[in-house]
Amino acid sequence: MSETLEDGDEVEVEGSSSTYTLSRKGNVYMCSCPAWRNQGLGIEVRTCKHLRGYLGDEVEAKRTGGVASARASSTKKEKETAPPILLAHKWELDHDPTGWWMSEKLDGLRAYWDGETFVSRLGNRFFAPDWFVADLPADTLDGELWVGRKMFKQANSIVRSSGANAAWKTVTYVVFDAPNATGGFEDRLAHAQKVMAKAGAPHARVLDHARCDGIVHLREELARVEGLGGEGLMLRQPGSKYIAGRSSTLLKVKTFHDTEARVIGHAPGTGKHKGRLGALVCELPSGARFNVGTGFSDAEREAPPKLGAVITFRYQELSEDGVPRFPSFVGERIDVELPKPTPKKAAKQPEPPPVQDAGDDFVAQYGAVTWKTSLVHDSEHKFWRIEVRGKHHIATFGKLGSTGQMRLTEIGSTTGARSDAEKRALAKKKEGYRLAKAGEA
């Protein structure tokens, strides 16, 4: 049965882990729970499950102009203010891990629980089914929505889908911190364990942590976790505070690295992948471009991430040019944004002489030819040729019999220049060009 709140009234209600105070001042209805406090809405239209439970869903929906009911039924991930979450740095070999707290690095989606809903690191809401969140405490928690080791793609698909109610049964909310709790990390972890035990949510748990005895212990645990298919480890400094942003008190430890890149092109497949994706042409915030051609399922090759999408990929190391070596696709991200590469002030390039007149100076400046092809278009009487020299490729084109025009493009790496040149040549063939015979172009 629903109740009412008159102007100036206060009433205490029992939550899943604490007692909260409901109050009214004029047309503002308030609750002392974290979910009400952390909302990005105006205070006059904020609501929470405690207000809805006390006043009734219909009353709250009418009072907030439909915000309450829209929140419960919407399948759109609304962009809110990004939560103030703690982010990690990479662990370096010269850092002694002795005494730090060690835990498995989960391959899931970071999810900030504000007491009522899940929010991604960018502020996008994850609308879990009501039965999934019903038993979670009305407290602020930090964790991951996780399906299992090597199952990031499945977790990502479930969380992104608006109709995956049953699939959420495979998801676990794994908690590793309580941002608003007082004290150091140990105090916050104890608080998380307390409220989670009281809530008794069957689909959520607190992540296990263990003290690291030193570098040997760290390497042994890393090998064990990676041997099971895990992503790596996390290290937390004892007694550390929860600070929004990147902090050296939280470190990630992995044999292979992973990071994000923006998709800027689709390279068509050949052989068994003919007619679908061969590789994603990607760009890092540094401006380095490269191809990611492995790690895809057949379904992902048929419907690859769109241009502009952000992906996570795994790689072994960076080359001297800053290009990832042996990149492998992990999954598309909806909770990460990348800054666009800072445009470099282009130095004025001298117009290169025609290829047939290139001498020692030209080779010294741009490098020797490492790859080239020549094409002609019979019906349009045109030619097009391209050659790769170091980090550049040079395209020459025009009417058959003419010297044509020349275009020099700097890509940033030898691998990128070759990949981009091959992609351009393939595009020309789709336009009706064919390989030129000797002496044609």
C-alpha positions in Angstrom: 0.0 0.0 0.0 1.4 3.4 -1.0 1.9 6.2 1.5 2.1 10.0 1.2 4.7 12.6 2.2 3.5 16.1 3.2 5.7 19.2 2.9 8.3 19.0 5.7 7.7 15.3 6.5 10.6 12.8 7.1 10.3 9.0 7.3 12.8 6.2 7.6 12.6 3.2 5.4 14.6 -0.1 5.5 16.8 -0.7 2.5 18.6 -3.9 1.5 21.7 -3.0 3.5 20.9 0.3 5.4 18.1 2.5 6.7 17.4 5.6 4.6 15.5 8.8 5.2 12.8 10.0 2.8 11.8 13.6 3.1 9.9 16.4 1.3 10.6 20.1 1.0 8.1 21.8 -1.3 8.0 19.9 -4.6 11.3 18.2 -3.9 11.2 14.6 -2.7 14.5 13.3 -1.4 16.1 10.1 -0.3 19.4 9.7 1.6 20.5 6.7 -0.5 23.5 6.9 -2.9 21.2 6.2 -5.9 19.3 9.4 -5.3 22.4 11.5 -4.5 24.4 10.4 -7.5 21.8 11.0 -10.2 22.5 13.5 -12.9 18.9 14.8 -13.0 17.5 17.9 -11.4 16.6 17.3 -7.8 12.9 18.0 -8.4 12.6 15.0 -10.8 14.9 12.6 -9.1 13.5 9.3 -7.7 14.7 6.0 -6.5 13.3 2.6 -5.6 12.7 3.7 -2.0 10.6 6.6 -3.0 8.8 4.5 -5.6 8.2 1.7 -3.0 6.8 4.2 -0.4 4.8 6.5 -2.7 3.9 4.0 -5.4 5.1 3.8 -9.0 2.1 5.6 -10.5 2.5 8.6 -8.1 6.2 8.8 -8.8 5.8 8.5 -12.6 3.2 11.3 -12.6 5.3 13.5 -10.2 8.5 13.1 -12.2 6.9 13.5 -15.6 7.4 9.9 -16.5 11.1 9.7 -15.5 10.4 6.8 -13.1 8.5 4.7 -15.5 10.8 5.6 -18.4 13.8 4.5 -16.3 12.2 1.1 -15.6 11.2 0.4 -19.2 13.7 2.2 -21.4 16.1 0.1 -23.5 18.2 3.0 -24.6 21.5 3.6 -22.9 21.1 7.2 -21.8 24.3 9.2 -21.5 24.8 10.6 -18.0 27.7 12.2 -16.2 30.6 9.7 -16.1 31.1 8.3 -12.6 34.3 9.2 -10.7 36.0 5.9 -11.0 39.6 4.8 -10.2 41.7 3.8 -13.2 44.9 1.8 -13.4 48.4 2.3 -14.7 50.5 -0.5 -16.1 52.9 -2.3 -13.8 56.6 -1.9 -14.6 59.3 -4.4 -13.9 61.2 -2.0 -11.5 58.2 -1.8 -9.2 58.3 -4.1 -6.1 54.8 -5.7 -5.6 55.6 -7.1 -2.1 52.7 -6.4 0.3 50.3 -5.2 -2.4 46.9 -6.7 -2.8 46.7 -9.0 -5.8 43.6 -10.1 -7.7 42.6 -11.5 -11.1 42.0 -8.9 -13.8 38.5 -9.8 -15.1 37.7 -9.6 -18.8 34.3 -8.0 -18.5 32.6 -4.6 -18.6 33.4 -2.0 -15.9 30.2 -1.2 -14.1 29.6 1.4 -11.3 26.6 0.5 -9.2 25.1 3.7 -7.8 22.6 1.9 -5.6 19.9 1.6 -8.2 21.5 1.1 -11.6 24.7 0.2 -13.4 26.7 2.9 -15.1 29.7 2.5 -17.4 32.9 4.4 -17.0 31.6 6.9 -19.6 28.2 7.4 -17.9 26.2 5.1 -20.2 23.6 3.1 -18.3 23.5 -0.7 -18.4 19.8 -1.7 -18.1 20.0 -5.1 -16.3 16.7 -7.0 -15.8 14.8 -6.1 -12.6 15.4 -9.6 -11.2 19.2 -9.1 -11.6 19.3 -5.9 -9.6 16.6 -6.6 -7.1 18.9 -8.0 -4.4 21.8 -5.7 -4.9 22.5 -3.3 -1.9 21.5 0.3 -2.1 25.2 1.3 -1.8 27.8 2.5 -4.2 30.0 -0.3 -5.6 32.6 -0.7 -8.3 33.0 -3.9 -10.2 32.6 -5.8 -13.5 29.8 -7.4 -15.3 31.5 -10.7 -16.1 30.5 -13.9 -17.8 33.8 -15.9 -17.7 37.4 -16.1 -18.9 37.8 -15.4 -22.6 34.2 -14.4 -22.8 34.3 -10.7 -23.1 32.5 -10.8 -26.4 29.6 -12.7 -24.9 29.4 -10.3 -21.9 29.5 -7.3 -24.2 26.7 -8.7 -26.4 24.5 -9.4 -23.4 25.0 -6.0 -21.8 24.4 -4.1 -25.0 21.3 -6.0 -26.0 17.9 -4.7 -25.1 16.3 -8.2 -25.3 18.8 -10.4 -23.5 16.8 -10.9 -20.3 17.4 -14.7 -20.1 21.1 -14.3 -21.1 21.7 -12.2 -18.0 21.6 -15.4 -16.0 25.1 -16.1 -17.2 26.4 -12.7 -15.9 27.9 -12.1 -12.5 28.5 -8.7 -11.0 31.9 -9.1 -9.4 32.6 -6.3 -6.9 36.1 -5.1 -6.1 35.6 -1.7 -4.3 33.1 0.5 -2.5 34.0 4.1 -3.7 32.0 6.0 -1.1 33.0 3.9 2.0 35.5 5.5 4.3 39.1 4.4 5.0 41.8 2.7 2.9 41.3 -0.1 0.5 41.1 -2.8 3.2 38.3 -0.8 4.9 36.4 -0.4 1.7 36.7 -4.0 0.7 35.5 -5.1 4.2 32.5 -2.7 3.7 31.7 -4.3 0.3 31.9 -7.8 1.8 29.5 -6.7 4.6 26.8 -5.1 2.5 27.0 -7.9 -0.1 26.7 -10.6 2.5 23.6 -8.8 4.0 22.1 -8.4 0.5 22.6 -12.0 -0.5 22.4 -11.3 -4.2 22.8 -14.7 -5.9 24.3 -13.3 -9.1 26.9 -11.1 -7.4 30.0 -11.6 -5.4 33.1 -9.8 -4.0 36.4 -10.5 -5.8 39.1 -12.4 -3.9 42.3 -10.6 -3.1 45.6 -12.0 -1.7 48.8 -10.4 -0.4 51.6 -10.6 -2.8 54.8 -12.0 -1.4 57.1 -10.6 -4.0 58.0 -10.7 -7.7 58.3 -14.5 -7.8 54.8 -14.9 -6.2 53.5 -12.3 -8.7 54.9 -14.2 -11.7 53.6 -17.5 -10.5 50.1 -16.2 -10.0 50.1 -14.5 -13.4 51.1 -17.7 -15.0 48.4 -19.6 -13.2 45.7 -17.1 -14.1 46.8 -16.8 -17.7 47.0 -20.6 -17.9 43.3 -20.8 -17.0 42.5 -18.3 -19.7 42.4 -15.2 -17.5 43.5 -11.8 -18.7 46.1 -10.9 -16.0 46.3 -9.5 -12.5 45.6 -6.2 -10.7 47.7 -4.8 -7.9 46.4 -2.4 -5.2 48.5 -0.5 -2.8 47.7 -1.2 0.9 45.7 1.6 2.6 45.2 3.5 -0.7 42.3 5.9 -1.1 39.7 5.7 -3.9 40.7 8.5 -6.2 38.8 9.4 -9.4 41.1 9.1 -12.4 44.3 7.2 -13.2 46.4 6.4 -10.1 49.7 4.6 -9.4 47.9 2.9 -6.4 46.2 0.6 -8.9 48.3 -1.4 -11.4 47.5 -3.9 -14.1 49.8 -6.8 -14.8 49.7 -8.8 -18.1 52.0 -10.7 -20.4 50.2 -9.5 -23.4 49.0 -5.9 -23.7 45.6 -4.7 -24.8 44.4 -1.2 -25.7 41.8 0.5 -27.8 41.8 1.9 -31.3 39.3 3.5 -33.7 38.2 1.8 -36.8 38.9 3.9 -39.9 38.5 1.3 -42.7 37.6 -2.2 -43.7 40.1 -4.2 -45.7 38.2 -6.9 -47.8 39.0 -10.5 -47.3 40.6 -12.9 -49.7 40.6 -16.7 -50.0 38.2 -18.2 -47.5 37.2 -14.7 -46.3 36.5 -13.4 -49.8 33.3 -11.3 -49.8 33.6 -10.3 -46.1 35.9 -8.6 -43.7 39.6 -9.4 -44.1 40.9 -6.9 -41.6 40.0 -3.7 -39.7 42.1 -0.7 -40.6 42.6 1.0 -37.2 44.2 4.2 -35.8 45.6 4.8 -32.4 45.4 8.2 -30.6 49.1 8.6 -31.5 48.1 8.6 -35.2 49.7 5.2 -35.9 47.7 3.1 -38.3 47.7 -0.7 -38.7 45.5 -3.6 -39.6 43.8 -6.1 -37.2 43.1 -9.3 -39.1 42.8 -12.0 -36.5 40.5 -12.8 -33.6 37.2 -12.5 -35.5 34.4 -15.0 -35.5 32.6 -15.7 -38.8 29.6 -13.5 -37.6 32.0 -10.6 -36.9 33.5 -10.8 -40.3 30.1 -10.7 -41.8 29.0 -7.7 -39.7 32.2 -6.0 -38.5 32.4 -2.9 -36.3 31.4 0.2 -38.2 33.7 3.1 -39.1 34.3 5.2 -36.1 33.7 2.4 -33.6 36.2 1.8 -30.8 37.6 -1.7 -30.4 39.8 -3.5 -27.9 42.7 -5.5 -29.4 45.5 -7.5 -27.8 49.1 -7.3 -29.0 52.6 -8.4 -28.1 54.6 -5.2 -28.2 55.0 -1.9 -30.1 57.4 -1.5 -33.0 59.9 1.4 -33.2 57.2 3.2 -35.3 54.7 2.8 -32.5 52.7 0.1 -34.4 51.3 -2.9 -32.4 52.9 -6.2 -33.3 50.6 -9.3 -33.8 47.3 -7.4 -33.0 44.3 -9.6 -32.4 40.7 -8.5 -32.1 39.0 -8.8 -28.7 35.7 -6.9 -29.1 33.9 -3.7 -29.8 33.7 -1.3 -26.9 30.7 0.8 -25.9 32.2 2.1 -22.6 35.4 3.7 -24.0 36.0 6.9 -25.9 39.2 7.8 -27.7 40.7 11.2 -28.4 41.2 11.9 -32.1 44.8 12.0 -33.1 46.3 15.5 -32.9 46.9 16.7 -36.4 50.6 17.1 -37.1 51.7 20.2 -38.8 52.5 18.9 -42.2 55.9 19.9 -43.5 55.8 21.1 -47.1 56.8 18.1 -49.2 58.8 18.7 -52.4 56.9 17.4 -55.4 58.6 14.1 -56.2 59.9 13.6 -59.7 58.3 10.9 -62.0 59.2 7.4 -61.0 61.1 6.8 -64.2 63.3 9.8 -63.5 64.0 8.9 -59.8 67.6 9.1 -58.9 69.8 8.6 -55.9 68.5 11.7 -54.1 64.9 10.5 -54.4 65.7 7.1 -53.0 67.7 8.6 -50.2 64.7 10.8 -49.2 61.8 8.3 -49.6 63.5 4.9 -49.7 63.6 2.2 -52.3 60.5 0.8 -53.9 59.2 -2.2 -51.8 55.9 -2.8 -53.6 54.1 -1.5 -56.7 51.4 -2.2 -59.1 50.1 -0.6 -62.4 46.4 -0.6 -63.5 44.5 0.6 -66.6 40.8 1.3 -67.3 40.0 0.3 -70.9 36.7 2.1 -71.4 37.9 5.4 -69.7 41.5 5.2 -71.2 43.0 5.9 -67.9 46.0 4.5 -66.0 46.7 4.4 -62.2 49.8 3.1 -60.5 51.1 3.1 -57.0 54.4 2.3 -55.3 55.5 2.0 -51.7 58.7 3.7 -50.5 59.3 3.4 -46.8 56.5 5.2 -44.9 55.1 6.7 -48.0 53.2 5.6 -51.1 53.2 7.5 -54.4 50.2 7.3 -56.7 50.4 8.4 -60.4 47.3 8.7 -62.5 45.8 10.2 -65.6 44.9 9.6 -69.2 46.8 6.9 -71.1 49.7 8.5 -73.0 50.0 11.4 -70.6 52.6 11.9 -67.7 49.6 12.2 -65.4 49.4 13.6 -61.9 51.4 12.4 -58.9 50.3 12.3 -55.2 52.6 11.6 -52.3 51.1 10.3 -49.0 52.9 9.7 -45.7 51.2 7.0 -43.7 53.5 6.8 -40.6 54.9 3.3 -40.9 56.2 0.9 -43.6 53.5 -1.7 -42.7 50.8 0.9 -42.8 52.0 2.3 -46.2 51.9 -1.2 -47.8 48.5 -2.0 -46.3 47.0 1.3 -47.4 48.4 1.0 -50.9 47.0 -2.5 -51.4 43.6 -1.3 -50.2 43.6 1.5 -52.7 44.6 -0.8 -55.5 41.8 -3.2 -54.6 39.3 -0.3 -54.7 40.5 0.7 -58.1 40.0 -2.9 -59.4 36.4 -2.7 -58.1 36.0 0.5 -60.2 36.9 -1.4 -63.4 40.6 -1.2 -63.5 42.7 -4.2 -64.5 46.4 -5.1 -64.2 48.4 -3.3 -66.9 50.5 -5.3 -69.3 54.1 -4.4 -70.0 54.3 -1.0 -71.6 50.7 0.0 -71.0 51.2 2.3 -68.0 
